[in-house]
Amino acid sequence: MLPNVSLRELQILRETISLQSATRAANRLGISQPAVSRALSRLEERLDLVLFDRKDRKLIPTQAAFALNEQLTPVFTSLENVAHFSPETKSENVEKLKIVAPTTFCIHLVMPLISEFMKEHPQVRFEIDIGSSQECIAKVASGESDIGISNTHLTHDGIKFSSIHVCDAVCVMPKDHPLTKKKVIEAKDIADYNIVAISKSMSSRHFFDRSLEKAGVEPKMIAEVSASYTACQLIADGLGIGVINPFPTLIGSFGHLEARPFTPSHTYDTRVITSVYNQPSWLMQKFITSLRETTQRQWAECAKTFDLPLTPKGHQGS
């Protein structure tokens, strides 16, 4: 299971990127330099990303670090606004919404939505946790979080799953790759190419392995990663091709890559996780509605950019 990533660790990341020094970041945050180094190491491990190149005692932010920091800026700006409410905007009825989601969903979906949501509801406060799909379910079930977001097929007593988006797996590749000439990528088509695969711990990997086995393909696996975002980074660096869940990884990112439908198809169902024992507050209902609307808008833009179908193969015309 992926351990949680705290907002404090993300704050340390932002300061270190800004100052390019663990010592200066520690001084600004009022903590020790070893504490900064440990937090950055934990963050890299939990996100499965290399965030800094360490050269001559200097921390040089990687492209992944800058991309992540760019996505974090709106949510930290919003959180600062919450902390500095003027008397005119404060309310005795301030409400908090606790959300938990895997890394990719937090960065590409939840955080941008929160920034927009708080413009309309400045009195709302958010608590965001990053965790695996299993942790999302567990936190909602225990009452630690109000809303979870995941595409897991796991179930749990006392948990309600509501679909907000469905899409099929796609094959992602550099723009100059030979497979860009095909409109649909079949399992047999990838036999001769290096593959960046999703980890075997993910349910979608079992589908991928079965597809290759049925096609008689011996895959040339050169890397296995736990997140579609990481796979796309490696593919963008020219390490190979991959079959991924396009949502929300391709939202506003990786425009320099190409994506094609993959067959046999595998459908991903992104779902909101809530407790059946708690009556949804107006805030939860409003946020989930905004989440659905944002998801539909983002996917429409993404599908147009990558020339992908708006609805999965099995849902078209339904």
Protein Blocks (a to p, Z undefined) as FASTA:
>chain_A
ZZdddfklmmmmmmmmmnopaklmmmmnopafklmmmmmmmmmmmnopafbdceehiacd
dfklmmmmmmmmmmmmmmmmmmmccfklgcfkbccddddddfklmmmmmmmmmmmmmmmm
mmbccddddddfklmmmmmmnopambdcdfbfbdcehiacddfbdcdddddddfkbfklm
pmbdcfklmmmpccddddfkbmklmmmmmmmmmnopacddfbdcfbfklmmmmmmnopac
cdddfbfklgopaklbccddddddddddddddddfkbccdfklmmmmmmmmmmmmmmmmm
mmmmnopafbdfklgoZZ
